[in-house]
Amino acid sequence: MEVYILIPIMWIVMSAIYMLLLKNFEGTKGITSEYQTKDGIKRTAKKDRENFIV
């Protein structure tokens, strides 16, 4: 009887662990996709990235 309860719980836990391992947690660190300013200059980071956290 306990097997009918434990197997679905184990399946959900294993699926969650697998999904967490596949997910990319690196982040973009404020870098956006390339865009063009009004002056025609191509940029990849927004103005608020001027002060860096070290």
N, CA and C atoms as a LAMMPS dump frame, in Angstrom:
ITEM: TIMESTEP
0
ITEM: NUMBER OF ATOMS
162
ITEM: BOX BOUNDS ff ff ff
-5.0000000000000000e+02 5.0000000000000000e+02
-5.0000000000000000e+02 5.0000000000000000e+02
-5.0000000000000000e+02 5.0000000000000000e+02
ITEM: ATOMS id mol type element x y z
1 1 1 N 0.817 -1.197 0
2 1 2 C 0 0 0
3 1 3 C 0.864 1.265 0
4 2 1 N 1.944 1.238 0.764
5 2 2 C 2.823 2.398 0.818
6 2 3 C 3.491 2.68 -0.526
7 3 1 N 3.664 1.637 -1.306
8 3 2 C 4.31 1.79 -2.611
9 3 3 C 3.473 2.691 -3.521
10 4 1 N 2.166 2.601 -3.425
11 4 2 C 1.272 3.415 -4.257
12 4 3 C 1.373 4.897 -3.903
13 5 1 N 1.803 5.191 -2.688
14 5 2 C 1.97 6.581 -2.264
15 5 3 C 3.391 7.069 -2.565
16 6 1 N 4.381 6.216 -2.326
17 6 2 C 5.772 6.617 -2.47
18 6 3 C 6.209 6.791 -3.923
19 7 1 N 5.75 5.956 -4.815
20 7 2 C 6.197 6.032 -6.211
21 7 3 C 5.797 7.357 -6.87
22 8 1 N 4.562 7.837 -6.754
23 8 2 C 4.248 9.151 -7.352
24 8 3 C 5.032 10.295 -6.707
25 9 1 N 5.229 10.236 -5.39
26 9 2 C 6 11.282 -4.716
27 9 3 C 7.442 11.268 -5.209
28 10 1 N 8.034 10.094 -5.315
29 10 2 C 9.412 9.987 -5.806
30 10 3 C 9.508 10.454 -7.247
31 11 1 N 8.518 10.165 -8.057
32 11 2 C 8.522 10.594 -9.452
33 11 3 C 8.484 12.123 -9.553
34 12 1 N 7.659 12.756 -8.721
35 12 2 C 7.561 14.221 -8.72
36 12 3 C 8.877 14.841 -8.253
37 13 1 N 9.46 14.285 -7.198
38 13 2 C 10.727 14.812 -6.681
39 13 3 C 11.839 14.649 -7.716
40 14 1 N 11.947 13.506 -8.328
41 14 2 C 12.989 13.271 -9.334
42 14 3 C 12.787 14.175 -10.549
43 15 1 N 11.537 14.408 -10.947
44 15 2 C 11.26 15.31 -12.064
45 15 3 C 11.672 16.734 -11.721
46 16 1 N 11.392 17.166 -10.504
47 16 2 C 11.76 18.517 -10.079
48 16 3 C 13.273 18.688 -10.054
49 17 1 N 13.986 17.711 -9.542
50 17 2 C 15.454 17.775 -9.517
51 17 3 C 16.005 17.824 -10.93
52 18 1 N 15.468 17.024 -11.816
53 18 2 C 15.911 17.002 -13.21
54 18 3 C 15.671 18.351 -13.877
55 19 1 N 14.512 18.958 -13.635
56 19 2 C 14.206 20.259 -14.237
57 19 3 C 15.126 21.35 -13.689
58 20 1 N 15.448 21.3 -12.399
59 20 2 C 16.357 22.281 -11.81
60 20 3 C 17.762 22.148 -12.377
61 21 1 N 18.179 20.923 -12.683
62 21 2 C 19.508 20.726 -13.26
63 21 3 C 19.578 21.252 -14.69
64 22 1 N 18.459 21.199 -15.414
65 22 2 C 18.455 21.668 -16.8
66 22 3 C 18.329 23.184 -16.913
67 23 1 N 17.764 23.82 -15.894
68 23 2 C 17.511 25.257 -15.961
69 23 3 C 18.823 26.02 -15.832
70 24 1 N 18.958 27.076 -16.62
71 24 2 C 20.168 27.889 -16.619
72 24 3 C 19.985 29.056 -15.661
73 25 1 N 20.748 29.078 -14.566
74 25 2 C 20.631 30.122 -13.563
75 25 3 C 21.715 31.185 -13.688
76 26 1 N 22.447 31.221 -14.795
77 26 2 C 23.565 32.141 -14.921
78 26 3 C 23.121 33.594 -14.982
79 27 1 N 22.094 33.89 -15.702
80 27 2 C 21.612 35.265 -15.799
81 27 3 C 22.374 36.066 -16.838
82 28 1 N 21.875 37.26 -17.136
83 28 2 C 22.487 38.089 -18.171
84 28 3 C 23.328 39.207 -17.599
85 29 1 N 23.264 39.433 -16.282
86 29 2 C 24.034 40.472 -15.617
87 29 3 C 23.756 41.841 -16.218
88 30 1 N 22.534 42.106 -16.646
89 30 2 C 22.149 43.414 -17.166
90 30 3 C 22.437 43.615 -18.63
91 31 1 N 23.042 42.657 -19.282
92 31 2 C 23.357 42.803 -20.698
93 31 3 C 22.114 42.462 -21.506
94 32 1 N 21.748 43.353 -22.386
95 32 2 C 20.557 43.139 -23.203
96 32 3 C 20.975 42.745 -24.613
97 33 1 N 20.019 42.41 -25.421
98 33 2 C 20.343 42.153 -26.813
99 33 3 C 20.745 43.471 -27.47
100 34 1 N 21.479 43.386 -28.54
101 34 2 C 22.012 44.584 -29.192
102 34 3 C 20.884 45.491 -29.681
103 35 1 N 21.031 46.787 -29.407
104 35 2 C 20.043 47.764 -29.871
105 35 3 C 20.778 48.993 -30.39
106 36 1 N 20.067 49.826 -31.111
107 36 2 C 20.679 50.996 -31.723
108 36 3 C 20.092 52.266 -31.099
109 37 1 N 20.98 53.205 -30.713
110 37 2 C 20.533 54.458 -30.108
111 37 3 C 20.046 55.412 -31.184
112 38 1 N 19.545 56.574 -30.74
113 38 2 C 19.073 57.583 -31.695
114 38 3 C 20.213 58.115 -32.558
115 39 1 N 21.439 58.098 -32.003
116 39 2 C 22.61 58.578 -32.74
117 39 3 C 23.13 57.548 -33.74
118 40 1 N 22.591 56.358 -33.713
119 40 2 C 23.03 55.319 -34.638
120 40 3 C 24.115 54.424 -34.065
121 41 1 N 24.41 54.569 -32.764
122 41 2 C 25.436 53.752 -32.123
123 41 3 C 24.804 52.456 -31.63
124 42 1 N 25.456 51.34 -31.927
125 42 2 C 24.951 50.048 -31.468
126 42 3 C 25.478 49.788 -30.066
127 43 1 N 24.596 49.412 -29.159
128 43 2 C 24.963 49.156 -27.766
129 43 3 C 24.403 47.803 -27.322
130 44 1 N 25.029 47.256 -26.271
131 44 2 C 24.556 45.972 -25.737
132 44 3 C 24.187 46.051 -24.268
133 45 1 N 24.539 47.145 -23.582
134 45 2 C 24.196 47.284 -22.165
135 45 3 C 23.489 48.61 -21.952
136 46 1 N 22.588 48.635 -21.003
137 46 2 C 21.828 49.851 -20.733
138 46 3 C 22.66 50.848 -19.925
139 47 1 N 22.22 52.092 -19.872
140 47 2 C 22.932 53.161 -19.185
141 47 3 C 23.053 52.889 -17.689
142 48 1 N 22.096 52.212 -17.079
143 48 2 C 22.16 51.967 -15.642
144 48 3 C 23.249 50.975 -15.256
145 49 1 N 23.96 50.416 -16.229
146 49 2 C 25.064 49.507 -15.949
147 49 3 C 26.373 50.275 -15.725
148 50 1 N 26.299 51.585 -15.571
149 50 2 C 27.497 52.393 -15.432
150 50 3 C 28.254 52.08 -14.142
151 51 1 N 27.565 51.847 -13.04
152 51 2 C 28.206 51.504 -11.769
153 51 3 C 28.217 49.985 -11.609
154 52 1 N 29.413 49.421 -11.602
155 52 2 C 29.544 47.976 -11.54
156 52 3 C 29.678 47.508 -10.106
157 53 1 N 29.136 46.355 -9.811
158 53 2 C 29.276 45.735 -8.502
159 53 3 C 30.408 44.732 -8.608
160 54 1 N 31.405 44.886 -7.773
161 54 2 C 32.564 43.986 -7.843
162 54 3 C 32.56 43.066 -6.653
